[in-house]
Amino acid sequence: MFYFARNVRRRDVLIRVNLVWFLLACLLAVLPSTTAAQTWNWTKEVVDTTGKGISLTVDELGNVHVSYGANEEGLKYAFRPAGDQSQWFKMVLGGGVSYTNIAVDHLNNPHICSTYFSLPLRYFHFDGKQWEPQEVNPVDRSSVQHQCAVAVSRDGLPHVTWYELPHLRYAVLENGIWMMHTLDSDLQTGKWHSMILDDHGYPCISYDAFIKGLLNFTRWDGQKWNKRVVDARGAHGTDYSLGMGSSVAFDPRGTVHITYYSDSEMRHAWQDGDKWKVETVDRVTPTGGFADYRDSLVFDSDGFPHISYEDHGALKHAYFDGKEWNIQIVAPAGISLSRFSSMGIDAKRNILYLAYQDPSDGSLRVAVGRKGDQPQTAAGTKSSHD
């Protein structure tokens, strides 16, 4: 009897303990979580009184480089030394600007491509002492339109891409001569595109095939171009158009990632073996203008992706914290819906730099983002990452 009674009392105690834990778990489930979550805090700097067609990059030392158009002055370049929050040095390169793109070489010297409807594709290189301008395709000026991209390999070879109506074109400067190639002969291919170089110095390019409703990715392997379809009309939702404003980047493991617009979404795709996975980061309302499909993709020192993009004039920052995508509004919409945004990162110091045209006065500004922790509920997140 004693043994039986002791077991009954022990069982009653366990039941009461389990009931307490059950009630506590239920209470916690209905209360908002107050655990520390990652956030990014932003400060803003004025670079110039005006700016459009903006491109920004950060070199290995943490210096910030920006190319942009400035009304009557044309193409301009701005430089901010690492850690200096007060000094922006600017210079005029001249000529009309529709779109610019900037990259740095292994000496941290800038290289810029620039397009304008009445000018050929222009390429500018700073050699440490002076700027050297060139015309990449001086023969047919009227057909060079919209977007261009520039990248420089470790051995100093510059690569450029541009949209030459109606195809995506590519060139590399070898022995003082631009060797040019048409990457896709379908109509309206590459109006929106992005280029990076792999560890071999080979170009990797994301681009749209607008008429067919495709986002493509092509990569040079040293002998030939290898093209893959990343996303297609009807494959992920009902949006008719996709692939606009693409941005391509490698994560720390060497996996290719691409961000881009559809008619109603900001999407993120990444390569998984021979296949591509696609997810929706945010629901957006693009303006539909060429200049306003602007997004940038970078990875921070923790290996997490960050996307800057525009949503009907509002400038947004989306970041993945290891579990979910989080959305911030960096600048609101204004009278003009064009932000011309471009983002880069100082990965060593984990600092984001986001250049844009201010919605209130049209000035060129750079928002500087630094990681912090703050109490945040689950309602602060937008979507999960597969």
Secondary structure in CASP SS format (residue, H / E / C, confidence):
PFRMAT SS
TARGET T0000
AUTHOR 0000-0000-0000
METHOD secondary structure of the structure
MODEL  1
M C 1.00
F H 1.00
Y H 1.00
F H 1.00
A H 1.00
R H 1.00
N H 1.00
V H 1.00
R H 1.00
R H 1.00
R H 1.00
D H 1.00
V H 1.00
L H 1.00
I H 1.00
R H 1.00
V H 1.00
N H 1.00
L H 1.00
V H 1.00
W H 1.00
F H 1.00
L H 1.00
L H 1.00
A H 1.00
C H 1.00
L H 1.00
L H 1.00
A H 1.00
V H 1.00
L C 1.00
P C 1.00
S C 1.00
T C 1.00
T C 1.00
A E 1.00
A E 1.00
Q E 1.00
T E 1.00
W E 1.00
N E 1.00
W E 1.00
T E 1.00
K E 1.00
E E 1.00
V E 1.00
V E 1.00
D E 1.00
T C 1.00
T C 1.00
G C 1.00
K E 1.00
G E 1.00
I E 1.00
S E 1.00
L E 1.00
T E 1.00
V E 1.00
D C 1.00
E C 1.00
L C 1.00
G C 1.00
N C 1.00
V E 1.00
H E 1.00
V E 1.00
S E 1.00
Y E 1.00
G E 1.00
A E 1.00
N H 1.00
E H 1.00
E H 1.00
G E 1.00
L E 1.00
K E 1.00
Y E 1.00
A E 1.00
F E 1.00
R E 1.00
P C 1.00
A C 1.00
G C 1.00
D C 1.00
Q C 1.00
S C 1.00
Q C 1.00
W C 1.00
F E 1.00
K E 1.00
M E 1.00
V E 1.00
L C 1.00
G C 1.00
G C 1.00
G C 1.00
V C 1.00
S C 1.00
Y E 1.00
T E 1.00
N E 1.00
I E 1.00
A E 1.00
V E 1.00
D C 1.00
H C 1.00
L C 1.00
N C 1.00
N C 1.00
P E 1.00
H E 1.00
I E 1.00
C E 1.00
S E 1.00
T E 1.00
Y E 1.00
F C 1.00
S C 1.00
L E 1.00
P E 1.00
L E 1.00
R E 1.00
Y E 1.00
F E 1.00
H E 1.00
F E 1.00
D C 1.00
G C 1.00
K C 1.00
Q C 1.00
W E 1.00
E E 1.00
P E 1.00
Q E 1.00
E E 1.00
V C 1.00
N C 1.00
P C 1.00
V C 1.00
D C 1.00
R C 1.00
S C 1.00
S C 1.00
V E 1.00
Q E 1.00
H E 1.00
Q E 1.00
C E 1.00
A E 1.00
V E 1.00
A E 1.00
V E 1.00
S C 1.00
R C 1.00
D C 1.00
G C 1.00
L C 1.00
P E 1.00
H E 1.00
V E 1.00
T E 1.00
W E 1.00
Y E 1.00
E E 1.00
L C 1.00
P C 1.00
H E 1.00
L E 1.00
R E 1.00
Y E 1.00
A E 1.00
V E 1.00
L E 1.00
E E 1.00
N C 1.00
G C 1.00
I E 1.00
W E 1.00
M E 1.00
M E 1.00
H E 1.00
T E 1.00
L E 1.00
D E 1.00
S C 1.00
D C 1.00
L C 1.00
Q C 1.00
T E 1.00
G E 1.00
K E 1.00
W E 1.00
H E 1.00
S E 1.00
M E 1.00
I E 1.00
L E 1.00
D C 1.00
D C 1.00
H C 1.00
G C 1.00
Y C 1.00
P E 1.00
C E 1.00
I E 1.00
S E 1.00
Y E 1.00
D E 1.00
A E 1.00
F C 1.00
I C 1.00
K C 1.00
G C 1.00
L E 1.00
L E 1.00
N E 1.00
F E 1.00
T E 1.00
R E 1.00
W E 1.00
D C 1.00
G C 1.00
Q C 1.00
K C 1.00
W E 1.00
N E 1.00
K E 1.00
R E 1.00
V E 1.00
V E 1.00
D E 1.00
A E 1.00
R C 1.00
G C 1.00
A C 1.00
H C 1.00
G C 1.00
T C 1.00
D C 1.00
Y C 1.00
S C 1.00
L E 1.00
G E 1.00
M E 1.00
G E 1.00
S E 1.00
S E 1.00
V E 1.00
A E 1.00
F E 1.00
D C 1.00
P C 1.00
R C 1.00
G C 1.00
T C 1.00
V E 1.00
H E 1.00
I E 1.00
T E 1.00
Y E 1.00
Y E 1.00
S E 1.00
D C 1.00
S C 1.00
E E 1.00
M E 1.00
R E 1.00
H E 1.00
A E 1.00
W E 1.00
Q E 1.00
D E 1.00
G C 1.00
D C 1.00
K E 1.00
W E 1.00
K E 1.00
V E 1.00
E E 1.00
T E 1.00
V E 1.00
D E 1.00
R E 1.00
V C 1.00
T C 1.00
P C 1.00
T C 1.00
G C 1.00
G C 1.00
F H 1.00
A H 1.00
D H 1.00
Y C 1.00
R C 1.00
D E 1.00
S E 1.00
L E 1.00
V E 1.00
F E 1.00
D C 1.00
S C 1.00
D C 1.00
G C 1.00
F C 1.00
P E 1.00
H E 1.00
I E 1.00
S E 1.00
Y E 1.00
E E 1.00
D E 1.00
H C 1.00
G C 1.00
A E 1.00
L E 1.00
K E 1.00
H E 1.00
A E 1.00
Y E 1.00
F E 1.00
D C 1.00
G C 1.00
K C 1.00
E E 1.00
W E 1.00
N E 1.00
I E 1.00
Q E 1.00
I E 1.00
V E 1.00
A E 1.00
P C 1.00
A C 1.00
G C 1.00
I C 1.00
S C 1.00
L C 1.00
S C 1.00
R C 1.00
F C 1.00
S C 1.00
S E 1.00
M E 1.00
G E 1.00
I E 1.00
D E 1.00
A C 1.00
K C 1.00
R C 1.00
N C 1.00
I E 1.00
L E 1.00
Y E 1.00
L E 1.00
A E 1.00
Y E 1.00
Q E 1.00
D C 1.00
P C 1.00
S C 1.00
D C 1.00
G C 1.00
S C 1.00
L E 1.00
R E 1.00
V E 1.00
A E 1.00
V E 1.00
G E 1.00
R E 1.00
K E 1.00
G E 1.00
D E 1.00
Q E 1.00
P E 1.00
Q C 1.00
T C 1.00
A H 1.00
A H 1.00
G H 1.00
T E 1.00
K E 1.00
S E 1.00
S E 1.00
H C 1.00
D C 1.00
END
